[in-house]
Amino acid sequence: MTPSAEPIEPSHRRASVARAVLDLRHERLDDPPSITELCIAVAAKERTLHLSCVEAFGRPPAALLAELRLHAARRALSRPGQQTSVTAVAALYGFTHFGRFAEIYRRQFAELPSATLSRARGA
């Protein structure tokens, strides 16, 4: 394995990137950004973003974004419209394998997404 020639940003820079990620995370709860959008928004290269997230949050940015999308899906299922379905919500937030979405959702929230939707509808 060849080490990267890209210089590692100083820790104070990575800390400021982590703070910017946290701010953006709160601003875009229902519209989680992609990794590319995140890099642009916090003005950091992908490697710096990765190191910043691992140091500050204990997980890489992809895991943080998946968590954001999962929580956004839960909010959408908790406040359903007339035509809201689990499949539509999962697809809206980028979950393309619906069985896997249901399993991840169940592990995170201790219930299936359909149960969240049913409860929100008062059924």
DAKA-V475986 format. One record per residue. N is the residue number from 1. RES is the residue in one letter. BURIAL is + if it has 16 or more other C-alpha atoms within 10 Angstrom, else -. Layout:
n: (N,N)
res: (RES,RES)
burial: (BURIAL,BURIAL)
This chain:
n: (1,2,3,4,5,6,7,8,9,10,11,12,13,14,15,16,17,18,19,20,21,22,23,24,25,26,27,28,29,30,31,32,33,34,35,36,37,38,39,40,41,42,43,44,45,46,47,48,49,50,51,52,53,54,55,56,57,58,59,60,61,62,63,64,65,66,67,68,69,70,71,72,73,74,75,76,77,78,79,80,81,82,83,84,85,86,87,88,89,90,91,92,93,94,95,96,97,98,99,100,101,102,103,104,105,106,107,108,109,110,111,112,113,114,115,116,117,118,119,120,121,122,123)
res: (M,T,P,S,A,E,P,I,E,P,S,H,R,R,A,S,V,A,R,A,V,L,D,L,R,H,E,R,L,D,D,P,P,S,I,T,E,L,C,I,A,V,A,A,K,E,R,T,L,H,L,S,C,V,E,A,F,G,R,P,P,A,A,L,L,A,E,L,R,L,H,A,A,R,R,A,L,S,R,P,G,Q,Q,T,S,V,T,A,V,A,A,L,Y,G,F,T,H,F,G,R,F,A,E,I,Y,R,R,Q,F,A,E,L,P,S,A,T,L,S,R,A,R,G,A)
burial: (-,-,-,-,-,-,-,-,-,-,-,-,-,+,+,-,+,+,+,+,+,-,-,+,+,-,-,-,-,+,-,+,+,-,-,-,-,+,+,-,-,+,-,+,-,-,-,+,+,+,+,+,+,+,-,-,-,-,-,+,+,-,-,+,+,+,+,+,+,+,+,+,+,+,+,+,+,+,-,+,-,-,-,-,+,+,+,-,+,+,-,-,+,-,+,-,-,-,-,-,+,+,-,+,+,-,-,-,-,-,-,+,+,-,-,+,+,-,-,-,-,-,-)
